[in-house]
Amino acid sequence: MTATLVGPLSRVRFADGTQLAADVPRDTLDIRYSACGNHHLACDCREASMAEAFAERRAECDALYDAIAEAIKGHPTWAYSRDGWHVDELGQCKCHLCCIARKCHVGYFEWRKAREEADRQLYPEEEPSF
């Protein structure tokens, strides 16, 4: 058995186009974070801190998305004309959360998929026009 790394490593890309295969730490719990003693750009402790901050922001965004989606459940947040291109402003809910959801596209892709499926059931012989 050898101590060499096995498997594909992620690649670190630099501005000049050069690439380097490296196994960077995912967060500050990685042992390389506390072992880092040679601080430089892209050093292990910096990479771990940045990765952890990114993961925390991603989790916060996911929680906000889920909370908004749950709060607007049942609201006609997205309303379009039959052709799928013109917004039906009279049909859209005007509550603050629905306005935020439309601005941030919360639930749009789920709504679009459900609408396409409903159109296929209503009009099986023709393709949806949007």
FENJO-V627530 format. One record per run of one state. SS is the DSSP state (~ for helix, > for strand, _ for the rest). FROM is the first residue (numbers start at 0). TO is the last residue. If there is no record, write none. Layout:
BEGIN
ss=SS from=FROM to=TO
ss=SS from=FROM to=TO
END
This chain:
BEGIN
ss=_ from=0 to=9
ss=> from=10 to=12
ss=_ from=13 to=17
ss=> from=18 to=20
ss=_ from=21 to=29
ss=~ from=30 to=34
ss=_ from=35 to=42
ss=~ from=43 to=70
ss=_ from=71 to=78
ss=> from=79 to=79
ss=_ from=80 to=85
ss=> from=86 to=86
ss=_ from=87 to=94
ss=~ from=95 to=103
ss=_ from=104 to=106
ss=~ from=107 to=121
ss=_ from=122 to=129
END
